[in-house]
Every structure is written in structure tokens, then in C-alpha cells.
Amino acid sequence: METPDKEVFRDSIGTIDEEGNRAWVFPKKPKGRYYDKRKIVSYFLLAFMFVSPFLKVNGNQFMMMNVLERRFNIFGFPFWPQDFHLLVIAMIIGVIFITFFTVGFGRIFCGWICPQTIFLEMVFRRIEYWIDGDRNKQKKLAKQEWNAEKIRKRLLKWFVYLIISFMIANTFLAFLIGSDKLIQHIKDGPLDHLDTLFPLLIFTAVFYFIFAWFREQVCIIACPYGRLQGVLLDNKSIIVAYDHVRGEGDNGRKKFKKKEARQELGHGDCIDCLQCVHVCPTGIDIRNGTQLECVNCTACIDECDDIMDKVGYPKGLIRYASENEIEKNEKFSFTPRLKGYTAVLVILIGLLIGMLFLRNDVEARVLRLPGQLYEHKDNNVISNVFTYKLVNKTSEDINHVSFKLRNQKGEIKLVSTSDDFIVQQQGLAEGTLFIEINKSDLKGDKNKLTIDVYSNGKLIETTTVNFLGPRSYN
């Protein structure tokens, strides 16, 4: 069965030609009210990204994802591997939050918040407009022979791209290994830290490749979110949409002519100027309907509104709207599906907040030494050997740490350290201890003991262990 002409566009993507080669996109420089708002949001997020690894809150890096050392800071709060369940819940909340907004408002995340879109549209393309010029000049330069002008512009653009990619890579590395360590490595010199230099160069090359060449292909080919939206969207979702009812009329779109009675002739308000296509950063025609390549960047809205102003037609031919609003004039409503996502979000956020309040600043774990049972000592004393691990999640040292048994006669002896010691800020203290209890005070071969951890005489954590003794026969 042959595909109708109006659906041919769905058989391929706009950035690949009929021979399978890359069709380079030269989008027109956008302008308008939505673009101005996107610039404000984008520059705020860019500032946040570049500054947050170097901010400190109570001595903690504001944002850090140190996977190698398994240390994470989120908004100044340190998280350790023992808090991994909190990170999992936070990630689930993030996924559901994006899903919620996709169901309600389409790919608003892609157009307004996604780092790929922000860097490409608000940084690298703006540099390209500054060096190469707007759409027509870029196309002319691409076809131009390699003369002095083209070489100069290409080298300048590539050099600026490389510098920015290097800056992004350094910031990315600050998130991963910590800004203090990165700054120290810079002071020491790159040759003294080759284990940092090589990842930095790899990150720089990856970012340069993405933003200098791969570009919108990330959104179209690599990112699965575009395909996921086909499952999440429905006719009630608010998306960047072309009002085909108003734009096409009964007899379709038509080029603009002054003093022509378009409505009487049955033509819609779309004057087929193709400006919405020329300004699109992924090279699609929004008039074809919802497409996976559309990132909801609103550039076509601004351009169409500008054209409608010039020809004296009402704005909003392309706008934020749902299919039901366009076809049935139904306004947005909070559907049962959105209510379900909201309920799940509220529950998970409440659970996360509760777990954060219950989270201890110090975590203690005492475990039996593998392969060891118990030992008989003088005066009918039974001894068990354990390993302990104390994690200090705060930005201050914990001084004079000691262990005490709760509701049980006995003694705790530390190996190779004093009875009280220090756990350094965001540090780990571990070692070996013996618990000694008189046999007469035991209630069988397995006894559950509660161990309290004190700092300067103040209880800071509690943990439990099983103490083994000889089996009693009655």
C-alpha cells in the first residue's frame, strides 16, 4: 500500500537526505517573546551549572557526583553509599516529574531545560550567528570554496567551540571529582595528574563533537525521550502545535496577496511562507503535526506570530495548544491521568522528606569478624571480635568517640586505638573491637546487644550486634 503524500515525511528524518547523507540544518536566527524568556531561563541554568560546583554550603560542595569515591553532594547535603536509597527515590521522583510534565505539556523539558538544547541554541548557535551570519549567509559560506574568508571564519569558530568545550569539560569534572581537587590539580600542573588530564581531554573532545558536528542529531537519533513522548502524549497534552483548522481552511494554505478575500476563497490563514520551517533547529515542518524531532523550542511560534503581525492576521496560528483545543475548542483540564501522577509524586516527595529528616549525620555499623565465633577468657569471660565502621556525613570533626553497651554488663575494647577517637569531617573511621561479657550474664548462645556511640558524652548513633556464647544445656 502506498503512503499518502502528506505522510511521506514520517518515513525519514529531516537531517538525512534521500541518499542517506547528513542534511545540514541552517536554522534562521530566532527572535520573539518566547525566545527572550528562554534566554532568561537558559542563562540562569548556565550560571547555575558553572557556579554550583564551586559554591560551598557548611563546607560542602553545593553539587557533586563523585562516583569514584562514592560521595555525592546535592544542594550542599552530603550523601554516602549508605544513603543510596535516597538517591534512588530522588531519581524516581525526577523521572515521574518529567513524565508528568510531558503528559501535560509535551516536551517542555527539551525546549526549556535540557542542557543539550541550552548549550546548542543559546551558546554554540549564537556564536555561529556572530561569526558566520544568519541562515542565508551560513548556507552561502557552506557552499563557498575554501578561500581566505571561509578559512578564517571556520578556524575562529572551531577555536571558540574548543575553548567552550574545554570549559564545559572542566566544570563537568568539578562535579565528578570535586572542585577543590580540580583546582589543586590545575595548580600542580596537568603533567602531575595524567589520570585527570586524559578524562578532561576526552570530555572536551566529546562535547566538541556533539556541539560542533552531531548537534540536533542527539535529540533526533540518540535521545530516547523523543520516542517516549509518543507513548506519553495524548490529544489533551499541551504541545507546540499548528492550528490546522484555522491555517488550512477548506481549500488549504495559499501565498499571501494583498486585498485578497482568502476566507471567501476557502483558504486558511497560513500563507505558506515557510518561515516556521526555516527557523526550526531540527529542520521539520511543524504544520505536519506532532513529530519526534520537535523539541518544543517555540522558535516557530515566535516566527509565525511575527509574520501574522506583518500581514495583519491574528497571532497564535502556531501556539501552545492541545489537539482537542484545536479541533474541538476544549480547554486544558487536569485529567485523571495527571491526577494519578500528582498523587504518586506527592507520596514519593513526602517519603523522601521524611527519610531526609530521619537520616543520621553519623552512621555506625558493627559486624562480626568473618569466620570467628567466641573465645573463653579468664574469670569465665566470653569474648567476641567485631569490625566497626563509622561514617561522618557532616562538615565538622566528631571528637572523643566512644562505644558503650546498653542494658548489658560487659566491656568494649578497641584494638590499636584509644577508647575515644576522632572521626574526621566527611570521613570514615574503621577498626576492630572486642566485646567481653561474663558467661553468667548471657542468656543463651545468641544474644542481641545494643551498642551506643557517644561523642563528648552525647549519644550520636545506635547499632545492634549478635553476641555468640556457649550453648547452655539444661
C-alpha positions, 0 to 999 in steps of 0.5 A, a space after each residue: 500500500 502506498 503512503 499518502 503524500 502528506 505522510 511521506 515525511 514520517 518515513 525519514 528524518 529531516 537531517 538525512 537526505 534521500 541518499 542517506 547523507 547528513 542534511 545540514 540544518 541552517 536554522 534562521 536566527 530566532 527572535 520573539 517573546 518566547 525566545 527572550 524568556 528562554 534566554 532568561 531561563 537558559 542563562 540562569 541554568 548556565 550560571 547555575 551549572 558553572 557556579 554550583 560546583 564551586 559554591 560551598 554550603 557548611 563546607 560542602 560542595 553545593 553539587 557533586 557526583 563523585 562516583 569514584 569515591 562514592 560521595 555525592 553532594 546535592 544542594 550542599 547535603 552530603 550523601 554516602 553509599 549508605 544513603 543510596 536509597 535516597 538517591 534512588 527515590 530522588 531519581 524516581 521522583 525526577 523521572 515521574 516529574 518529567 513524565 508528568 510534565 510531558 503528559 501535560 505539556 509535551 516536551 517542555 523539558 527539551 525546549 526549556 531545560 535540557 542542557 543539550 538544547 541550552 548549550 546548542 541554541 543559546 551558546 554554540 548557535 549564537 556564536 555561529 550567528 556572530 561569526 558566520 551570519 544568519 541562515 542565508 549567509 551560513 548556507 552561502 559560506 557552506 557552499 563557498 570554496 575554501 578561500 581566505 574568508 571561509 578559512 578564517 571564519 571556520 578556524 575562529 569558530 572551531 577555536 571558540 567551540 574548543 575553548 567552550 568545550 574545554 570549559 564545559 569539560 572542566 566544570 563537568 569534572 568539578 562535579 565528578 571529582 570535586 572542585 577543590 581537587 580540580 583546582 589543586 590539580 590545575 595548580 600542580 600542573 596537568 603533567 602531575 595528574 595524567 589520570 585527570 588530564 586524559 578524562 578532561 581531554 576526552 570530555 572536551 573532545 566529546 562535547 566538541 563533537 556533539 556541539 560542533 558536528 552531531 548537534 540536533 542529531 542527539 535529540 533526533 537519533 540518540 535521545 530516547 525521550 523523543 520516542 517516549 513522548 509518543 507513548 506519553 502524549 495524548 490529544 489533551 497534552 499541551 504541545 507546540 502545535 499548528 492550528 490546522 483548522 484555522 491555517 488550512 481552511 477548506 481549500 488549504 494554505 495559499 501565498 499571501 496577496 494583498 486585498 485578497 478575500 482568502 476566507 471567501 476563497 476557502 483558504 486558511 490563514 497560513 500563507 505558506 511562507 515557510 518561515 516556521 520551517 526555516 527557523 526550526 533547529 531540527 529542520 521539520 515542518 511543524 504544520 505536519 503535526 506532532 513529530 519526534 524531532 520537535 523539541 518544543 523550542 517555540 522558535 516557530 511560534 515566535 516566527 509565525 506570530 511575527 509574520 501574522 503581525 506583518 500581514 495583519 492576521 491574528 497571532 497564535 496560528 502556531 501556539 501552545 495548544 492541545 489537539 482537542 483545543 484545536 479541533 474541538 475548542 476544549 480547554 486544558 483540564 487536569 485529567 485523571 491521568 495527571 491526577 494519578 501522577 500528582 498523587 504518586 509524586 506527592 507520596 514519593 516527595 513526602 517519603 523522601 522528606 521524611 527519610 531526609 529528616 530521619 537520616 543520621 549525620 553519623 552512621 555506625 555499623 558493627 559486624 562480626 569478624 568473618 569466620 570467628 565465633 567466641 573465645 573463653 577468657 579468664 574469670 569465665 569471660 566470653 569474648 567476641 571480635 567485631 569490625 566497626 565502621 563509622 561514617 561522618 556525613 557532616 562538615 565538622 570533626 566528631 571528637 572523643 568517640 566512644 562505644 558503650 553497651 546498653 542494658 548489658 554488663 560487659 566491656 568494649 575494647 578497641 584494638 590499636 586505638 584509644 577508647 575515644 577517637 576522632 572521626 574526621 569531617 566527611 570521613 570514615 573511621 574503621 577498626 576492630 573491637 572486642 566485646 567481653 561479657 561474663 558467661 553468667 550474664 548471657 542468656 543463651 548462645 545468641 544474644 542481641 546487644 545494643 551498642 551506643 556511640 557517644 561523642 563528648 558524652 552525647 549519644 550520636 548513633 545506635 547499632 545492634 550486634 549478635 553476641 555468640 556464647 556457649 550453648 547452655 544445656 539444661 
